[in-house]
């Protein structure tokens, strides 16, 4: 897999009616027992602090080190897998190129803002 070829960063998309693939070690990020709390996954980045994904709603949550949270709508599972697994070398660069302007978003929001998790 080439780090320079962005198309190699994506996992094969799920078939219609099939749940998106989950990377080993990220299964807990898809569970939200009792609906309490956000299932954050820490990432290694100088800009991003942690991310969370709700596959049924296709919603990606991103918290930046400066404290602001963003909610991205309509994000496919393949994008989540690439972002959560390190973005092919840089989580921040992957976010900037493949998430930031590609999907509608709300933010910056505080982590305790109800708008962040509305409908999840």
Secondary structure, DSSP 8 states (H G I E B T S, - for coil): --SS-GGGGS-----TTS-----TT-GGGG--GGG-S---EE---SSEEEEEEETTTTEEEEEETTS-EEEEES--HHHHHHHHTTGGG-HHHHHHHHTTTTS-EEEEE-TT-GGGSTT-
